[in-house]
Amino acid sequence: MQDPQPDFRPQTGVPEELSPGLRRILAPNPSPMTYRGTNSYVLGHENLAVIDPGPLDMDHLDALLAAVGPGQSISHILVTHAHIDHSPLARPLAEKTGAPIMAFGAADAGRSVLMQRLAAQGALEGGEGVDDAFAPDVYLSDGDSIDGGSWRLEVIHTPGHMANHISFAWGDVLFSGDLVMGWASSLVSPPDGDLGAFMHSLRRLQGRDWACFHAGHGAPVQNPSDRLAALLAHRLGRESSILEALSDGPADTASLAQTIYVDTPAALLPAAERNILAHLIDLTERNRVKPIGALSARAQFGCQSE
């Protein structure tokens, strides 16, 4: 599989200045789903915000603490969403620094009524990579402002990749978590992921002029408007492919993944199935397809006209 960003090779644990007052520290957790690893961001000059502390790795904790210089202190710990590659280190960092952990809510916060019901029924399986133990000290809401003296962030609730996902706007720069990345599209795995919410979040971001997105993984997105348009087009293309495949008869997520993701390595097909399930739930809500029997991760789906 071709490397999507071959020039992006930061050194693990070493702060890299991205702009005045902003540094990135790469966590040591590379994988097919995290690319080079999780990007932790340190924002500020005196009062520092750490955005996405990352996985539960003590070497990374030491790297974050070592980034605090004379006259500086970590005053805010901000978490975009409760996945194990973004949030678990928040509590040890808070214990070391006394800074509050700030996020939208627990791992299941923000789910739609439908996703809550299907999750309670155990119909959707999923739950991969979720930090179920995550609990913030301060709950953030859409539109909140966080002031650190030398910096100010606006909270934007951007569900889709996960229901409790938020992004942080720093002027015309956005810390976009896993909603928008340059190296890959996001996994949308129900009930935590919600394709309808994902598309709405992307379209909402299109309503503003952005200079740059700093993502949870990979290099900065230097052309945000183009990337947002490309991600929307990608999802609409997947939707068309699903509807075309279902025009030949009912199918489940596994068979649809085999048909549609023809160039995807076998190890990534389970993630592809989860993305397809997200599309099928969205299409069901929009009366474009229907499950045969109860809606579940293993159900077959057919076109609504059948």
Summary of the structure (lengths in Angstrom):
residues: 306
radius of gyration: 19.5
end to end distance: 38.0
largest distance: 68.1
contacts: 1056
relative contact order: 0.12
helix: 29%
strand: 22%
